[in-house]
Amino acid sequence: MTCICIESNAKNSFGGYTGMQKRVAVYRGSTMVSYQDWDFGDLCDGMEPFPELNGDYVAAVARPKPSARQ
């Protein structure tokens, strides 16, 4: 089983934010078996940000490395 901890702040139909909500999705293989509200406690202390999910995210542009002159 794989558990994915999700912390989100969605917008409602009036454009206002609903507040931070914590949920957990539980997968067995590639099938989601549960999705529910959850008090993570210490279970999700290793959460990493996922900025690509933010609407205002802009990916950094890779700059070419300068070539060595001979």
Kinemage of the C-alpha trace (Angstrom):
@kinemage 1
@onewidth
@group {chain A} dominant
@subgroup {mainchain}
@vectorlist {calphas} color= white
{ca met a 1} P 0.000 0.000 0.000
{ca thr a 2} L 1.043 3.547 -0.706
{ca cys a 3} L -0.227 6.575 1.221
{ca ile a 4} L -0.104 10.065 -0.239
{ca cys a 5} L -0.583 12.943 2.199
{ca ile a 6} L -2.251 15.983 0.628
{ca glu a 7} L -2.524 19.453 2.115
{ca ser a 8} L -4.539 21.880 -0.002
{ca asn a 9} L -6.283 25.241 0.092
{ca ala a 10} L -8.924 25.282 -2.659
{ca lys a 11} L -10.992 28.167 -3.973
{ca asn a 12} L -14.763 28.129 -3.597
{ca ser a 13} L -17.304 29.303 -6.189
{ca phe a 14} L -16.973 32.909 -4.922
{ca gly a 15} L -13.193 32.923 -5.505
{ca gly a 16} L -12.312 32.821 -1.813
{ca tyr a 17} L -10.080 30.178 -0.249
{ca thr a 18} L -11.672 27.440 1.852
{ca gly a 19} L -8.758 27.030 4.272
{ca met a 20} L -6.072 24.393 4.579
{ca gln a 21} L -7.433 20.854 4.429
{ca lys a 22} L -5.480 17.678 5.050
{ca arg a 23} L -6.404 14.466 3.273
{ca val a 24} L -4.779 11.140 2.590
{ca ala a 25} L -5.128 8.969 -0.514
{ca val a 26} L -4.378 5.269 -0.065
{ca tyr a 27} L -3.454 3.155 -3.085
{ca arg a 28} L -3.093 -0.582 -3.469
{ca gly a 29} L -1.087 -0.984 -6.654
{ca ser a 30} L -2.573 1.501 -9.132
{ca thr a 31} L -6.048 1.459 -7.538
{ca met a 32} L -7.128 4.109 -5.031
{ca val a 33} L -8.811 2.288 -2.161
{ca ser a 34} L -9.446 5.255 0.144
{ca tyr a 35} L -9.517 9.065 0.109
{ca gln a 36} L -10.435 10.734 3.370
{ca asp a 37} L -9.896 13.636 5.727
{ca trp a 38} L -7.002 12.864 8.037
{ca asp a 39} L -5.162 14.254 11.015
{ca phe a 40} L -1.682 13.337 9.851
{ca gly a 41} L 0.023 13.698 13.200
{ca asp a 42} L 3.634 12.595 12.654
{ca leu a 43} L 2.820 10.389 9.665
{ca cys a 44} L 3.485 13.047 7.044
{ca asp a 45} L 6.340 15.033 8.594
{ca gly a 46} L 8.391 14.470 5.444
{ca met a 47} L 5.954 16.323 3.175
{ca glu a 48} L 7.611 18.052 0.235
{ca pro a 49} L 6.140 21.037 -1.599
{ca phe a 50} L 4.794 20.420 -5.086
{ca pro a 51} L 4.869 23.909 -6.639
{ca glu a 52} L 3.795 22.655 -10.078
{ca leu a 53} L 0.259 22.302 -8.681
{ca asn a 54} L 0.090 26.023 -7.881
{ca gly a 55} L -1.635 28.154 -10.510
{ca asp a 56} L 1.081 30.823 -10.401
{ca tyr a 57} L 4.042 28.429 -10.726
{ca val a 58} L 6.638 29.383 -13.356
{ca ala a 59} L 9.342 26.852 -14.202
{ca ala a 60} L 12.909 28.118 -14.087
{ca val a 61} L 14.518 28.392 -17.508
{ca ala a 62} L 17.693 26.368 -17.834
{ca arg a 63} L 20.586 28.437 -19.092
{ca pro a 64} L 23.240 26.833 -21.261
{ca lys a 65} L 26.620 26.442 -19.596
{ca pro a 66} L 29.379 28.587 -21.079
{ca ser a 67} L 31.728 26.573 -23.255
{ca ala a 68} L 35.399 26.402 -22.347
{ca arg a 69} L 37.569 28.464 -24.704
{ca gln a 70} L 40.813 27.066 -25.986
